[in-house]
Amino acid sequence: MNNPHFSVRQVSALVVGTGISGLFTALKLAEAGVETLLITKSALDESNSRYAQGGIAAVLPSNPDDSLDLHLQDTIRAGAGLCNEQSARSILAEGYASIEDLLLYGVPFDRNPDNQLALTREAAHSVQRILHAGGDATGHSVEMALIDKVRKNSLIEVMEYAQVVELLLVDGVCQGCRAVDYHKREEVVVYSPHTVLATGGIGRIYSHTTNPAIATGDGIALAAQAGAAIENMEFIQFHPTAFYADGQLHFLVSEALRGEGGLLRDREGQLFARKYHPDGELAPRDIVTRAIYAEMRAAHLPYVYLDITHLPAETIEKRFPTILSSCLKFGVDIRKDWIPVAPAAHYLMGGITVDVEGKTTVPGLYSVGETAYTGLHGANRLASNSLLECVVLARRVARYIGENPQVLIEQVPTVSSGQYGYESQPAMFEALGKLHDLMWQQVGILRSGKGLELALAELETLETQVMVNHWQQVIPVGFELMSQLKVARLIAQAALARCESRGAHTRLDFPESAPALSTDVFAGASIV
């Protein structure tokens, strides 16, 4: 192991992660006059948010067909009985204010010819309420606009390529973090009275995912290690449609294609979605995912087809330029060809338990975005509610911190651990491959008690291998491997404890939903 250089920092607020939720938190903190350090383990512009295609759901005052009650109703219906109605109503009610903030930050939402904000519909929404930007590049458009503002803000400092490896606790209070800058090979201790985890999702623990390489669940693993409550980890949303080619899944094919009339076809070209739900292609994501998965298994094929060839070519070119361009690289022209698609791990409905202001159960520690569990999504997230939640919770965390400034803490004596290395080994990547395959096969779309018990035993073996070889001290690959193993164990434990099928959690040995939810039945579904 190399002995890194060592330094100590002190900041008023620390935000870990530079997706939309982290960037927005930093900007709002700056508005409140709070100096903030943004830490990301990759480049500033690399995050899960960047790849969001669909849009952001919100009730606009100019939309006579929509209302807060209707948006809440759709959210609860999709959430399969596990949404926290009070929390959901509170978050959805702040949707339009969040859109106004994004507009002020320069987000170029698409507009109609009359210059009104353009709206579309996605699965399980009863009306058009999805705002989008760049056609099907909403996440990228929002991210770039926020990054531009962050770079110009003198109150925000950005530290790139720095892996946070530990949260610092003093008498049970989070007082910052220990990080390793793996480009400079320097260890940094950052003291702060406010630490916000905005580290995104966990999709990379599955062999088939729409998530980028950075989505390894680091924030959840760090929070769990610090004793924070973690909830609803069994609920992983598998997106119905990722593009299939050359034996693998390459990228997300947005929900918006089905919202604009896209049709699902089997190998013979027959429509099948309505066999599984009367709403067909616009049923909730978990239902469409299982429908596609069932058709794939029945036909012994790794994909089905999504057909939008009935739409005018100019509509496709304007509305879905990113998907059109991406598919053309593989020889698929979506203006005249059916799109080969299959399900992939996409979004975590659970996460670090937070209150309505983003506070975790550990004082001084906050969480926003996909890393956090607010109760909005329940057992199955309603499409495009995620970006809305990112912005709303970020606004609230920043507001709370701005209104509750803390005196900078007296630095606790600390020394360099001197333990981190940077040279990855082939065996680490072999272990990652085993982990990802294991999670897909045993803790994926369809689960069973026997498979989950097998997964937990295999995870323990892999974790022992990591510890014996001290791989967790290798930055970043070894540390990310350990984070993924911790998160995978939380998911498998929660899935084994929930002896029913509900939303995105399907148990073959318990195919029905329980008639009533109780903490006695699902004591293991919340892990602390």
N, C-alpha and C positions, 0 to 999 in steps of 0.2 A: 504494500500500500504506500501511496505517496503522502508526504506530510505537507498539507496545503498551507499557503499563507493564511493569516488570520486577522480579521478586523471586527470592530464593534460599531454598530450604528444605533441611533435613536431617532424615531420619527413619531409624529403625532398620530398617524394612522397608517396601517399596513394593509394592502390589498393583494391577495395571492391569486393570480389568474387574470388574463387579459381578453376574455371573451366579452360579449356585450354587457353582461352583468358586472364584471369587474371594471371595465372602462367607464360605464355609466356611474358606478359607485364613486370612482375616483373623481369624475367631473363634478358630481353633485357635492362631494366633500370639498372640492376646490371652491365651489360657489359659496360654501359656508365658511370659507377661509381656513380650512384645515389642510396643512401640508401633508401630502400623501406619497408613500412609496409603493409603486406597482411592481410586483415581482412576477415573472413568467419563466417557465422552464424552457420555452422555445423563443421564437421571434415574436415581437409585439403583435404582428398581424396573423399569427397562427393560432386558431382556436376552433372549438366545435361550432360556435355561433356562425363562423364564416361560411360554413357549408349548408346552413339552413336555406332551403329553397322556397318553401311555401309562403310564409308571411307571418303577420302578427294579427291576432284576433282582437277586435275592440268594438264596442257599441258607439257609433258616431251619432251625435245629435241630429245630423242631416239625414240619417237613415230612418225613414218612417216605419219600415218593416221590422225594426229591431228594438230591443229593450234589454235592460239589465236582467229582468226576470227571465227573459227568453234565453239569454246567454248562460245564465246560471242553470236553467233547466237542461240545456244541452250538455253543459259541463258535468252535471250530476248524473245524467243518464249515461254518458260515456264512462264515468267513473265507477259504475257498477256497485253503487252503494257505499263507497268508502271515502267520498269527498267530505271534507269538513265544510259544511254549508256556510257557516259564519265566516270562515277564512276565505272561502271561494268568493262569496258575495263581496267581501271587503276588497279583494284583489281585483276582481272584474270591474268594480265600480270606479277604480282609479285608471281604467284603460285609456279613456280619451285624454286625460291629463298627461299620461305618459306619451301618447302620440304627439301632443302639442310640444312636449319637451324634445322629442326626436326631431320634429320639424324645425325647432329653433336651433338644434345642433346640425342642421343641414342635411338630414336624411332625405334623399330624393324619392319619396314614395310616388308610384305611378299614378297618373291622373287620367280622367276621361277627357274627351274633346271639349267639354264645357269647363275644364280645369278643376272639377271636383275630384276628391280622392277616389281612386278606382277600388272597387270591392269585388271579391270573388268568393266562391263557396268551396268548402272542403268537407270531407266525410264527417258525418254526425252533426254538422251544423244545420240548423233548420232554415237559415237565411244567409244571404251574402253579407259577410262581416270581416273578411280577411283582406287587410291591406298588404300590398306587395311593392317591391322596388326592383327595377331592372328586370321586369318580367318574372323570372324564376331565380333571381339572385338577391333575395331580400337580406339574408344574413350577411352576405358580403357587402352590400350597400350600406347597411347600418353600421357594420364594423368599421369600414373605411371612413365613414363620416365621423364616428366617435374617435378613431385613432388620430385623425387630423386635428381635432380639438384638443386631445390629450397632449400631442406633441407641441402644441402652441401654448400650453398652460404652464406658467412658471411655478405653480404650486404642486405640480405632479412630476415626480422623478420615476423613470422606468429602469428596472434592472432586468435585462434579458439573459436567457440561458443560465438561470439560477434555479436549482432544484431545492425546494424547501424539504428538509429531512426530519424536522422535529418542531413541535410547538413548545414554547417555553412556559412552564407553569410555576408560579410562586404562590404557595398557600392556596392552591386550587384555582387561581386566577391566571388566565392567559396573558402573558406579558410580551408576546412577540414570537420569534421563530429563530431557528438555526437553518441556514441555507448554504448551499455549495455552488459557487459559480464555476461550472465545469469547463468554460472556455478559458477563464483566467486561472483555474485551479486554485481558487481561493475560498476559504471558509468564512462566512459572514454571520455574525450574531446580530439580529435586528430586534431592538427593544421597542415596544409600542404598547400603549394602553388599549388600543383597539386593533384587532386583527380580523380581517374579513376573508373568508375562504370563498373563492369564486372559480374553482378549479374544473368545473364542467363535469362531464359524465364518465361512464365506466365501460363504454361499448367495446373497447379493445380487449376485454377479457373473453370475448367470443370470437370464434374463428371467422364468422360471417357478420360483418357490421358495416353500417354507414358512417361510422365515426372515424376521425383522423387518428394518427398514431399517438397523439398526446392524451387521449381520453382513457386514462389508466386508473382513475379513481383515487388519485393521491390524496386529495383533500378529505375524502371520507375516511380513508385509512388513518390519516393524521388525527382527525377529530376523534375517531374511535379509540385510538391509542391514548388520547388526552382525557378520555372518560366522557365524551359528549354522547348524548342519546342519539341513536340511529333508528329510523323507522321505515317500514314498508319496503324493505330491500328485495322482497320476492317479486315485486312488480316491475318487470323489465318489458318495455314496449318493443316488440319486433315489428319494424315497419314492413308493410306488405310488399313493397315494390322497390327492390334494388336491381340495377342493371346487371344482367348475366351475360358473360361472354368468356370464351377460352377457359372454361372450367372454374371460373370464380366470379364473385360479385365485385363490381368496380365502383359504383357510385349510386347515390340516392336518385330515384325517379319520383318526383314530388307528388304528394297527395293531390295537388292542384290539378293534375292531369285528369284524375277521376272526377274532381269537382267541376271541371269544364266538359264532362261528358265521356271521359275515357271508359272503355269497356274491357273486361277481363275475359279472355278466351282460352280454351284448352288446346291441346295439340291438334284437334280436328277442327278448330275454329268455332266451337260451340260456346255460347255464353253460359257461365255457371254460377255467378255470384248470387243470383236470387234463389238458388237451391238452398243457400245457407242462411239468408236473411232477406226479408221483404224490401229492405233498402238497397239491396244489391251492392254495387260498387261503393255506395256512400254509407254503408254500415260502419260502425265503430272499427277502429284499426285492428283490435284484437280478433274480431270476428272475420274480417277480410283476410288477415294473416293466416288464421287456421283454415279458412276456405281454400286459399292458395296452396297451403301446405298439404292439405288432404288431396287436392287434385294432383299435385306433384307426386305424392306417394302412390296414388292409384295408377298413374300412368308410368311410374318408374322413370320420371324425367326430372331434371334439376331446375326446371323453370316452367312458367306459363307465359301467356302473352298479354300485353296491355295494348289496346288498339285505339288510336286517336286519329286514324286516317280519314275519318268522316268530317273532321274539322277543316275549314279552309286553310290552305297552306300559309297565307299571310297571317292568319290568327296564330298558328303554331309558331311562326317565325318571330312574331312580336311578343307573344305571351311566354314562350318557352325557349328563348335563344340559347341558354346554357345547356339545357338537356339536349336540344337539337344538335348543337355543336359537339357535345360529348359523345352522343350516339354515332354521329357521322364518323368519328375517329375509328369506330369498330365496324364501319360499313353498314350501319343501320340508319336509314333515312326515315325518321318518324312521321314525315309527311305522307309516306306511302307504304312503310313497312311496320309490321307489328313489333312491339318492343319486348324482348325476352326479359322477364322479371322473376324475382324470388324474394322471400322474406329475409331480413337481416336485423340483428340487434341494433336498436336505434336510440332509446331514451330510458332513463331511470326515473320512475315515478316516486320512489322513496328517496332517502338521503338523510342528511343531518337535520335532526328536529330543530325547528326554529319557531319563534312566536311571530306575531304580525309585524314586528319591527326587525326581524332577521336575527334576533338574539338566540344563541344556542343555550344549552343547559350549563355551559362553562362560562363563567363571567369573563368579559373581555374578548370573547370569541363570537363571531357572527358568520353567517353564511348566506349566499345569494345564488340564484340561478339553478342549474340542474343539480348542483351539489347539495342544495337545501331541500328539505321536506316541509312544505307549508300546509299540506292537506288539500291543495287545489285540485290535483289530478286524480286522487283516489286510486282505483285499481287499473285505470286506463286513461291516459291523457287525451283530451280533446285536441284535435289538430290545431296548431298555431296558438295555443294558450301558453306555450313555453316562453316565447320571446316576450309576451305580455308580462308573465310572471317575473322574468329577468329584470325588466325595467321597473316594475312597480316595487319589487322588494329592494332593489338597489336604491331607489328614491327614499324608501323608508329607513334603510340602514344609515344612509348618509344624513338624513334629517335627524335621526336619533343621536348619532355621534356628534353632529354639529351643535345640538342642543344640550349635550351632556359631555362637555369637554373634561378630560381628565388631566391632572398634573402628570407630566412625564415622570415615569417611575425612576427611583434610584437604581442604577444598574447593579444587578446581582453579579458578583465576581464569577467569571467563567473563563475557561481556557479552551484552546483548540483541542478537538478530539484527536486530530492527527490520524484519522482512521480511514479516510476515503481514498479509493482508487478509481481509475478511469478507463482501464483496459477491459473490454468485454471479452467473454470467452464463448466459443461455439456452444458449449453445454448450456449456457444461459438461454440462448435462443431455442435450443431443443426443449428446455423446460417450459419456456413460454408457449411453444407450439403444443405441447402436451396439455398445458392449462387451457388454452383456447379451445382445443378439440373436446376436452372433457366437459367444459361448460356448455358448448353447443349441443353435445350429445345427451348429457344427463341433466342439465339445468337450463335447457333451452325452451323452445315453444311448447313441447309436451314433456311432462315430468311424471315421475312416480316415486313412491317412498323408497323402493329398492335402489333406483338410480341415484337418488339424492344421497342416500347413505353411502353408496359407492363413491360418489363425488367427494364427500367429506373425508373419507378415508384416503383417497388419492391426493386431495389437497394437503392433508397433514403430511403425507410422505414427501410431497414436493416442497413444502415449507421447511421440513427438516433438512432436505438437501440444500436449500438455500442457506440456512443457518450454519450447517456444518462447513460449507465452503466459503462462508462470509460474503456471499454474493450481494447481500443487501447493502454492503458498503461500497459497491461499485456504482458510480454515478455516470449517466442516469439509468442505464439498463437494469442493473441489479436492484436498485431501489424501486424502480417501477415494477419489476417482477414481484417483489415482496408486497408492494401496495396492492397489486392485482390479486395476489393470493389471499390477502386479508379481506378484500372486498368480496371475492368469490366465496369465501367461507361465510361471510355475513348473508349473502344471497341464498346459498344452499341451506343454511340453518333456518332462515325465515321461511323458505319454500317448504322445508320438511315440516315445520311447525304448523303451517296453514293447511289443514286437512280438508280442503274443499277446492273447487274451481271457481275463480272469480276474476273477471276482467282479463288482464294479460297473464294471470297465473292459472295454468291448466294442469290438474293432476289426473292422470289416467286412472288411478286407484280411488280417486274421490271426484267423479265427474260432475256432481251436482254442487250448486251453491248452498251453503248452510242457510237455514231459515232465519237465523239471527246471528249477528256478530257479537262476540263477547270476549273480554280479555282472558277469561278462563279457557276458552277453546283455543285461542291464538296467543297464548302467553309468550311463545317464542318469536312472534312476528315483529316485536320491537326489541332490538338488541341494544343494550347499554354497555 
